[in-house]
Amino acid sequence: MRAIIVEDEIPAKEELEYLIETHSGIDIVAAFEDGLDVLKFLQEEEVDAIFLDINIPSLDGMLLAGSISKFAKKPYIIFTTAYKEHAAQAFELEAFDYILKPYEEKRIAAMLAKLESAFKKEQQPQDEVLSDSNRRINLRKNENIIVTNVNDIYYAEASEKTTRVYTKTDEYTMPMSISEFHDKLPQDAFFKCHRSYSVNLSKIHEIVPWFNNTYIVRLKDIKAEIPVSRSKSKTFRQIMHL
């Protein structure tokens, strides 16, 4: 795992380097004091994580993080700062963590373990990511919790403030929005084709062109017609190679 440190205070930089080296296998490939220098570096190099101070010259950490958040491949951003008041903004930028100075070694060690675990999970081979043993989800039927292989799910449909989940033989009701439920599914296997539907791509049997560049999707084994909205059509065509 490759990372950079962005910190204009030498003692803080050296302490962070020591803690990362002591508590992780992360490779610190460069360190910077200036935000613009970081952007120049990232035009040529890819890194997996950035340990980012907020109060740095030229381009402060928040503005820099805002620019990085638009990258196609986004590195994990861990803010390191003496200021508590930027935490809410940091998490709006989907920061991985927000570490306050002075550093607490236990806090840093815990964060690094979590970071390496997240990176390792992201790098899992595709067949491992989709394997039955790694992909199970708890579905609810009446008062019972049914442990289900995600590949047994055909589609999910919004129903007021709940979500109905359909397998080949059964129907379940989850006490959450369709977006919340979709986020629990493997994103490379399920597609949110409409604001009210998420579909298992491997269960698609037939794709029917519909009005205004939309589609109707029919599934294997069950009688169901799932709409693909106009706003999702372009992405759907790319995924299905249409």
C-alpha positions as CSV (number, residue, x, y, z in Angstrom):
1,M,0.0,0.0,0.0
2,R,1.5,3.3,-1.1
3,A,0.9,6.6,0.8
4,I,2.1,10.2,1.0
5,I,2.2,12.6,4.0
6,V,1.2,16.2,3.6
7,E,2.5,18.1,6.6
8,D,4.5,21.4,6.9
9,E,5.6,20.8,10.5
10,I,8.7,18.6,10.5
11,P,8.3,17.2,14.0
12,A,4.7,16.2,13.3
13,K,5.8,14.7,9.9
14,E,8.6,12.7,11.5
15,E,6.3,11.4,14.3
16,L,3.6,10.3,11.9
17,E,6.2,8.6,9.7
18,Y,7.5,6.7,12.7
19,L,4.0,5.6,13.8
20,I,3.1,4.4,10.3
21,E,6.3,2.5,10.0
22,T,5.9,0.9,13.5
23,H,2.3,-0.1,13.2
24,S,1.7,-0.9,9.6
25,G,3.2,-2.2,6.3
26,I,2.3,1.0,4.5
27,D,5.0,2.4,2.2
28,I,5.4,6.2,2.5
29,V,6.6,7.1,-1.0
30,A,6.9,10.9,-0.5
31,A,6.2,13.8,1.9
32,F,5.1,17.3,1.0
33,E,4.6,20.6,2.7
34,D,2.7,22.4,0.0
35,G,-0.8,21.6,-1.4
36,L,0.0,22.5,-5.0
37,D,3.1,20.3,-5.0
38,V,0.8,17.4,-4.0
39,L,-1.5,18.0,-7.0
40,K,1.5,18.1,-9.4
41,F,2.7,14.8,-7.9
42,L,-0.7,13.1,-8.2
43,Q,-0.8,14.0,-11.9
44,E,2.1,11.6,-12.5
45,E,1.7,9.1,-9.6
46,E,-1.0,7.1,-8.0
47,V,-1.2,6.5,-4.2
48,D,-3.6,4.5,-2.1
49,A,-3.7,6.8,0.9
50,I,-2.9,10.5,1.8
51,F,-2.2,11.6,5.4
52,L,-3.3,15.2,5.1
53,D,-2.8,18.2,7.4
54,I,-5.4,21.0,6.9
55,N,-3.3,24.0,7.6
56,I,-0.7,23.9,4.7
57,P,0.6,26.5,2.3
58,S,-0.7,27.4,-1.2
59,L,-3.8,25.1,-1.1
60,D,-5.2,24.1,2.3
61,G,-6.0,20.5,3.1
62,M,-9.8,20.9,2.6
63,L,-9.5,22.4,-0.9
64,L,-6.9,19.8,-1.8
65,A,-9.2,17.0,-0.6
66,G,-12.0,18.5,-2.6
67,S,-9.9,18.3,-5.7
68,I,-8.7,14.8,-5.0
69,S,-12.3,13.6,-4.4
70,K,-13.0,14.2,-8.1
71,F,-10.3,11.7,-9.2
72,A,-11.5,8.6,-11.0
73,K,-9.4,6.5,-8.5
74,K,-9.8,8.1,-5.1
75,P,-7.1,7.5,-2.5
76,Y,-8.1,7.2,1.1
77,I,-7.8,10.5,2.9
78,I,-6.9,10.7,6.5
79,F,-6.9,14.2,7.9
80,T,-4.3,15.0,10.6
81,T,-4.9,18.3,12.3
82,A,-5.0,20.2,15.5
83,Y,-8.5,21.6,14.8
84,K,-11.7,19.8,15.8
85,E,-14.0,22.2,13.9
86,H,-13.3,20.8,10.4
87,A,-14.5,17.3,11.2
88,A,-18.0,17.6,9.7
89,Q,-16.6,19.0,6.5
90,A,-14.0,16.3,6.4
91,F,-16.6,13.5,6.4
92,E,-18.7,15.4,3.8
93,L,-15.6,14.8,1.6
94,E,-15.8,11.1,2.6
95,A,-12.5,11.2,4.5
96,F,-11.5,7.8,5.8
97,D,-10.6,9.2,9.3
98,Y,-9.9,12.5,11.1
99,I,-7.0,12.3,13.5
100,L,-6.3,15.1,16.1
101,K,-2.9,16.3,17.1
102,P,-1.1,15.6,19.4
103,Y,-1.1,12.1,18.1
104,E,-2.2,9.2,20.4
105,E,-0.3,6.1,19.5
106,K,-3.2,3.7,20.2
107,R,-5.5,5.8,18.1
108,I,-3.0,5.9,15.2
109,A,-2.4,2.1,15.4
110,A,-6.2,1.4,15.4
111,M,-6.7,3.7,12.4
112,L,-3.8,2.1,10.4
113,A,-5.2,-1.4,11.1
114,K,-8.6,-0.3,9.8
115,L,-7.0,1.3,6.8
116,E,-5.0,-1.7,5.8
117,S,-8.0,-4.0,6.3
118,A,-10.2,-1.7,4.0
119,F,-7.5,-1.7,1.4
120,K,-7.0,-5.4,1.5
121,K,-10.7,-6.0,1.1
122,E,-10.8,-3.6,-1.9
123,Q,-8.0,-5.5,-3.5
124,Q,-9.5,-9.0,-3.2
125,P,-9.6,-11.0,-6.4
126,Q,-13.0,-10.8,-8.2
127,D,-13.7,-14.5,-7.7
128,E,-13.0,-14.2,-4.0
129,V,-15.2,-11.1,-3.7
130,L,-18.1,-12.9,-5.2
131,S,-17.6,-16.2,-3.5
132,D,-20.6,-17.7,-1.6
133,S,-18.7,-17.9,1.7
134,N,-17.8,-14.2,1.6
135,R,-21.3,-12.9,0.6
136,R,-24.1,-13.5,3.0
137,I,-26.8,-11.1,4.1
138,N,-29.4,-11.2,6.9
139,L,-32.9,-10.9,5.5
140,R,-36.1,-10.5,7.5
141,K,-39.3,-12.5,7.2
142,N,-41.9,-11.8,9.8
143,E,-39.9,-12.0,13.1
144,N,-37.2,-14.3,11.7
145,I,-33.8,-13.5,10.4
146,I,-32.9,-15.6,7.3
147,V,-29.1,-15.8,6.5
148,T,-29.1,-15.6,2.7
149,N,-26.5,-15.9,0.0
150,V,-26.6,-12.6,-1.9
151,N,-26.5,-14.4,-5.2
152,D,-29.9,-15.9,-4.3
153,I,-31.4,-12.3,-4.4
154,Y,-33.0,-11.5,-7.8
155,Y,-34.0,-7.9,-7.1
156,A,-35.1,-5.4,-4.5
157,E,-37.9,-2.9,-4.7
158,A,-38.7,0.2,-2.6
159,S,-42.0,0.0,-0.7
160,E,-42.7,3.2,1.2
161,K,-40.1,3.3,4.0
162,T,-39.1,-0.3,3.6
163,T,-37.6,-2.5,0.9
164,R,-39.0,-5.7,-0.5
165,V,-36.3,-8.3,-1.4
166,Y,-37.1,-11.2,-3.8
167,T,-35.4,-14.5,-4.2
168,K,-36.5,-17.3,-6.5
169,T,-39.0,-18.7,-4.0
170,D,-39.5,-16.1,-1.3
171,E,-40.1,-12.4,-0.5
172,Y,-38.6,-10.5,2.5
173,T,-39.2,-7.0,4.0
174,M,-36.2,-5.0,5.1
175,P,-36.8,-2.0,7.5
176,M,-34.6,0.4,5.4
177,S,-34.6,2.4,2.2
178,I,-33.7,0.9,-1.1
179,S,-30.5,2.9,-1.2
180,E,-29.5,1.7,2.2
181,F,-30.2,-1.9,1.2
182,H,-28.4,-1.6,-2.1
183,D,-25.3,-0.3,-0.3
184,K,-25.1,-3.6,1.6
185,L,-24.9,-5.6,-1.7
186,P,-21.7,-6.3,-3.7
187,Q,-21.6,-3.3,-6.0
188,D,-20.1,-5.2,-8.9
189,A,-23.0,-7.7,-8.9
190,F,-26.0,-5.5,-8.3
191,F,-27.1,-2.4,-10.2
192,K,-29.5,0.3,-9.0
193,C,-31.3,0.6,-12.3
194,H,-34.1,2.9,-11.0
195,R,-34.6,5.0,-7.9
196,S,-36.9,2.2,-6.6
197,Y,-35.1,-0.9,-7.9
198,S,-31.8,-2.8,-7.5
199,V,-31.3,-5.8,-9.7
200,N,-28.9,-8.8,-9.7
201,L,-27.1,-8.5,-13.0
202,S,-26.4,-12.2,-13.2
203,K,-30.2,-12.9,-13.1
204,I,-31.1,-10.9,-16.2
205,H,-32.6,-13.0,-18.9
206,E,-34.0,-10.5,-21.4
207,I,-33.6,-6.7,-22.0
208,V,-36.5,-5.0,-23.8
209,P,-36.0,-1.4,-25.2
210,W,-38.8,0.9,-23.9
211,F,-39.8,4.5,-24.3
212,N,-37.4,7.4,-24.2
213,N,-34.2,5.3,-24.2
214,T,-35.3,3.3,-21.2
215,Y,-35.5,-0.5,-20.8
216,I,-37.5,-3.2,-19.2
217,V,-35.5,-6.1,-17.7
218,R,-36.9,-9.6,-17.4
219,L,-35.3,-12.1,-15.0
220,K,-34.5,-15.8,-15.1
221,D,-36.8,-18.2,-13.2
222,I,-39.3,-15.6,-11.9
223,K,-42.0,-13.4,-13.4
224,A,-40.8,-9.9,-12.9
225,E,-40.3,-6.9,-15.1
226,I,-37.8,-4.3,-13.7
227,P,-37.6,-0.8,-15.2
228,V,-34.3,0.8,-16.1
229,S,-34.8,4.6,-15.8
230,R,-33.6,7.1,-18.4
231,S,-30.9,8.5,-16.0
232,K,-29.5,5.0,-15.6
233,S,-29.7,3.8,-19.2
234,K,-26.2,5.0,-20.3
235,T,-24.5,3.2,-17.4
236,F,-26.7,0.1,-17.9
237,R,-25.7,-0.1,-21.6
238,Q,-22.1,0.1,-20.7
239,I,-22.4,-2.6,-18.1
240,M,-24.4,-4.9,-20.3
241,H,-22.3,-4.0,-23.4
242,L,-25.4,-2.9,-25.4
